[in-house]
Amino acid sequence: MALQGNLQDFSITQLLNLINLAKKSGALLVRNNAASARVQFRNGEMVYAQMDEEAHNLPHILFKANKITDNQLRSLQNRSGSMGEKELGLLIVNAGNLSQQDIVESLRSHFSNVVRGLFAWEDGQFKFDDTQEHSGDHIPVSISVDNLVIEGSRLVHEVEQLKLEIPDLNMALAFAERPGIDLKKFSLSVDEWRVVSYINPKNTINQIAKASKNNNNQIRRIVFSLLEAGIVRMVRPAGAPTQLDGLESAFPGVERSEQKTLVTRLIDRIRSI
């Protein structure tokens, strides 16, 4: 199956679903301006996933999963040398540090998280190469992508909703004069605090996203939570026109008296709902 294109036209969720339904074997290669990833499949199931910017050898994966300590990580790195993944895994199991199940579950979790990271990619290039086989030296792991497809579909729906709530990232944020919550009882995550530190009517949401190292989906999610909590409000950036377009723009070609009548009808309709 020769398949390549842009993620704007074909999402990661759609690619996973297609590979799964067709029970294909091969490598899905994805890249954008910041990173690249490789996801390997056998008969439609995922067997390996790697993001190029992350350490992906077995000791690092086990350490990230809190299965081994920092000292054990250094020891395994020093002893591994030219050992393959299967041989290293056998060494860990024979040493009594972890069970085979611990290692397999850690790999499953790591590979799944790599794919979850791809769900946030809004653009990039992809290519599925069915001639690339998975190395036989890796510990055999097989992961059904059904749940990941469902999870990805939910995320896509959430992103579309957030785009409707916050369509323009060139708007700015200002603190609400009267927050709708008791700030003493409200706790923010580290990411939310980082965004809050940049809130200023002079800074657009787009600028805050870049400064806080959040992608468009992440910044929309954080801003929406702050808006919903009543902590901030959206404003036009300082220096931009202070007034929104008036009735002439909303009802082009309609006389002003008729414009006011239309607005009055809309207000009455809203009040009656």
C-alpha positions as CSV (number, residue, x, y, z in Angstrom):
1,M,0.0,0.0,0.0
2,A,1.7,3.2,-1.2
3,L,0.3,6.0,0.9
4,Q,1.7,9.5,1.5
5,G,0.5,13.0,2.0
6,N,-0.2,15.8,4.4
7,L,-1.7,15.5,7.9
8,Q,-4.1,18.4,7.0
9,D,-5.8,16.1,4.5
10,F,-5.4,12.8,6.4
11,S,-5.2,12.7,10.2
12,I,-3.2,10.3,12.3
13,T,-6.5,8.8,13.5
14,Q,-7.6,8.1,10.0
15,L,-4.2,6.6,9.1
16,L,-4.2,4.3,12.1
17,N,-7.8,3.2,11.3
18,L,-6.9,2.5,7.7
19,I,-3.7,0.5,8.6
20,N,-5.7,-1.5,11.2
21,L,-8.6,-2.3,8.9
22,A,-6.3,-3.3,6.1
23,K,-4.2,-5.4,8.5
24,K,-1.0,-3.9,6.9
25,S,2.6,-4.4,8.0
26,G,5.2,-1.7,7.5
27,A,6.4,1.6,8.9
28,L,4.4,4.9,9.1
29,L,6.9,7.8,8.9
30,V,5.6,11.2,10.1
31,R,7.5,14.5,10.2
32,N,6.9,18.2,10.6
33,N,9.2,21.2,11.0
34,A,10.0,20.3,14.7
35,A,10.3,16.5,14.9
36,S,9.7,13.2,13.2
37,A,8.3,9.9,14.3
38,R,8.2,6.2,13.2
39,V,5.4,3.8,14.0
40,Q,5.9,0.2,13.0
41,F,3.0,-2.2,12.3
42,R,2.5,-6.0,11.8
43,N,-0.8,-7.2,10.5
44,G,-2.5,-4.0,11.5
45,E,-1.2,-3.9,15.1
46,M,1.4,-1.6,16.4
47,V,4.7,-3.2,17.5
48,Y,7.0,-0.2,17.8
49,A,6.9,3.6,18.0
50,Q,9.7,6.2,18.3
51,M,9.8,10.0,18.4
52,D,13.2,11.2,17.2
53,E,13.6,13.8,19.9
54,E,13.2,11.3,22.8
55,A,15.6,8.7,24.2
56,H,13.9,5.4,23.2
57,N,16.3,2.7,24.3
58,L,15.0,0.1,26.8
59,P,16.8,1.5,30.0
60,H,15.4,5.0,29.3
61,I,11.9,3.7,28.7
62,L,12.0,1.7,31.9
63,F,13.3,4.7,33.8
64,K,10.6,7.0,32.4
65,A,8.0,4.4,33.5
66,N,9.5,4.5,37.1
67,K,10.4,0.9,36.8
68,I,14.1,1.4,37.6
69,T,16.1,4.0,39.6
70,D,18.6,6.5,38.4
71,N,21.4,4.3,39.6
72,Q,20.0,1.3,37.8
73,L,19.7,3.3,34.7
74,R,23.3,4.3,34.7
75,S,24.3,0.7,35.5
76,L,22.3,-0.7,32.6
77,Q,23.7,1.8,30.3
78,N,27.3,0.9,31.3
79,R,26.7,-2.8,31.0
80,S,24.6,-2.8,27.8
81,G,27.4,-1.9,25.4
82,S,26.6,-3.6,22.1
83,M,23.8,-5.8,23.6
84,G,20.6,-6.0,21.7
85,E,17.2,-5.2,23.3
86,K,16.2,-8.8,23.8
87,E,19.5,-9.7,25.4
88,L,19.3,-6.6,27.7
89,G,15.7,-7.5,28.7
90,L,16.8,-11.0,29.6
91,L,19.6,-9.6,31.7
92,I,17.2,-7.4,33.6
93,V,14.7,-10.3,34.2
94,N,17.5,-12.7,35.3
95,A,18.8,-10.1,37.7
96,G,15.4,-10.1,39.4
97,N,14.9,-6.4,38.9
98,L,11.8,-6.7,36.8
99,S,9.5,-9.3,35.4
100,Q,9.0,-9.9,31.7
101,Q,5.4,-8.5,32.1
102,D,6.8,-5.2,33.6
103,I,9.1,-4.7,30.6
104,V,6.3,-5.5,28.0
105,E,3.8,-3.2,29.7
106,S,6.4,-0.4,29.9
107,L,7.0,-0.7,26.2
108,R,3.3,-0.8,25.4
109,S,2.7,2.4,27.4
110,H,5.7,4.2,25.8
111,F,4.7,3.3,22.2
112,S,1.1,4.3,22.9
113,N,2.2,7.7,24.3
114,V,4.3,8.3,21.2
115,V,1.2,8.0,19.1
116,R,-0.8,10.1,21.5
117,G,1.8,12.8,20.9
118,L,1.1,12.7,17.2
119,F,-2.6,13.4,17.7
120,A,-1.7,17.0,18.5
121,W,0.1,17.5,15.1
122,E,-2.0,19.8,12.9
123,D,0.3,19.6,9.9
124,G,3.2,17.6,8.6
125,Q,4.1,15.0,6.0
126,F,3.4,11.2,6.3
127,K,4.4,8.1,4.4
128,F,3.5,4.5,4.9
129,D,6.2,2.1,3.6
130,D,5.1,-1.5,3.6
131,T,8.6,-2.7,2.6
132,Q,10.1,-1.7,5.9
133,E,10.0,-4.6,8.3
134,H,10.4,-4.4,12.1
135,S,13.8,-5.5,13.5
136,G,13.9,-8.9,15.0
137,D,16.1,-7.7,17.8
138,H,13.4,-5.8,19.5
139,I,11.3,-7.3,22.3
140,P,8.1,-8.5,20.7
141,V,5.1,-6.3,21.6
142,S,1.7,-6.2,19.9
143,I,-0.8,-3.4,20.6
144,S,-4.3,-3.1,19.1
145,V,-4.9,0.4,17.9
146,D,-8.7,0.3,18.3
147,N,-8.6,2.2,21.6
148,L,-6.1,4.7,20.3
149,V,-8.3,5.4,17.3
150,I,-11.3,6.0,19.6
151,E,-9.1,8.2,21.8
152,G,-7.8,10.2,18.8
153,S,-11.3,10.7,17.4
154,R,-12.4,12.2,20.7
155,L,-9.4,14.5,20.7
156,V,-10.1,15.6,17.2
157,H,-13.7,16.4,18.2
158,E,-12.4,18.3,21.3
159,V,-10.0,20.3,19.1
160,E,-12.9,21.3,16.7
161,Q,-15.0,22.5,19.6
162,L,-12.1,24.5,21.0
163,K,-11.6,26.1,17.6
164,L,-15.2,27.2,17.7
165,E,-14.8,28.7,21.2
166,I,-11.4,30.4,20.4
167,P,-11.2,30.8,16.7
168,D,-8.8,33.8,16.6
169,L,-5.4,33.3,18.3
170,N,-4.5,36.9,17.5
171,M,-6.8,38.1,20.2
172,A,-5.2,39.0,23.6
173,L,-6.1,38.2,27.2
174,A,-6.7,40.4,30.2
175,F,-7.5,39.5,33.8
176,A,-11.1,39.8,34.8
177,E,-11.8,42.7,37.1
178,R,-14.1,40.5,39.1
179,P,-13.1,36.8,38.8
180,G,-16.0,34.4,38.8
181,I,-14.4,32.1,41.3
182,D,-12.7,32.3,44.7
183,L,-9.0,32.4,43.6
184,K,-7.9,31.1,47.1
185,K,-9.7,27.9,46.3
186,F,-8.6,27.6,42.7
187,S,-5.3,25.8,41.8
188,L,-3.6,26.1,38.5
189,S,-1.4,23.5,36.7
190,V,2.2,24.3,35.9
191,D,1.3,24.9,32.3
192,E,-1.6,27.2,33.2
193,W,0.7,29.2,35.6
194,R,3.2,29.6,32.7
195,V,0.5,31.0,30.5
196,V,-0.9,33.2,33.2
197,S,2.6,34.8,33.7
198,Y,2.4,36.1,30.1
199,I,-1.2,37.5,30.2
200,N,-1.2,41.1,29.1
201,P,-3.4,43.0,26.7
202,K,-0.3,43.6,24.6
203,N,0.4,39.9,24.1
204,T,-1.7,37.9,21.7
205,I,-2.7,34.3,22.4
206,N,-0.4,33.3,19.6
207,Q,2.6,35.1,21.2
208,I,1.8,33.5,24.6
209,A,1.7,30.1,23.0
210,K,5.1,30.5,21.5
211,A,6.6,32.0,24.7
212,S,5.1,29.2,26.8
213,K,6.0,26.5,24.2
214,N,2.4,25.3,23.7
215,N,1.0,24.3,20.3
216,N,-2.3,25.7,19.1
217,N,-4.4,22.9,20.6
218,Q,-2.7,23.1,24.0
219,I,-3.0,26.9,24.2
220,R,-6.7,26.8,23.2
221,R,-7.3,24.2,25.9
222,I,-5.6,26.2,28.6
223,V,-7.2,29.5,27.6
224,F,-10.6,27.9,27.5
225,S,-10.1,26.6,31.1
226,L,-9.1,30.1,32.2
227,L,-12.1,31.7,30.4
228,E,-14.5,29.2,31.8
229,A,-13.2,29.8,35.3
230,G,-13.7,33.5,34.9
231,I,-10.1,34.4,35.5
232,V,-9.5,36.1,32.2
233,R,-11.4,37.7,29.3
234,M,-10.5,38.0,25.6
235,V,-9.7,41.5,24.3
236,R,-8.3,43.1,21.2
237,P,-4.5,43.5,21.4
238,A,-3.3,46.9,22.6
239,G,-2.9,49.2,19.5
240,A,-5.7,47.5,17.6
241,P,-9.0,49.3,16.8
242,T,-10.9,49.7,20.1
243,Q,-14.3,49.3,18.5
244,L,-15.8,46.3,16.8
245,D,-17.5,46.7,13.5
246,G,-20.9,48.3,13.9
247,L,-24.3,47.7,12.5
248,E,-23.3,48.7,9.0
249,S,-20.9,45.8,8.8
250,A,-23.4,43.3,10.4
251,F,-26.2,44.3,8.0
252,P,-24.7,45.6,4.8
253,G,-27.1,47.5,2.5
254,V,-29.8,47.9,5.2
255,E,-30.9,51.3,6.4
256,R,-30.0,52.3,9.9
257,S,-33.6,52.4,11.2
258,E,-34.1,48.9,9.9
259,Q,-30.8,47.7,11.4
260,K,-32.0,48.8,14.8
261,T,-35.3,46.9,14.3
262,L,-33.5,43.8,13.4
263,V,-31.3,44.0,16.4
264,T,-34.3,44.6,18.7
265,R,-35.9,41.4,17.2
266,L,-32.8,39.4,17.9
267,I,-32.6,40.6,21.5
268,D,-36.3,39.8,22.1
269,R,-35.8,36.3,20.5
270,I,-32.8,35.6,22.8
271,R,-34.8,36.7,25.9
272,S,-37.6,34.4,25.0
273,I,-35.4,31.3,24.8
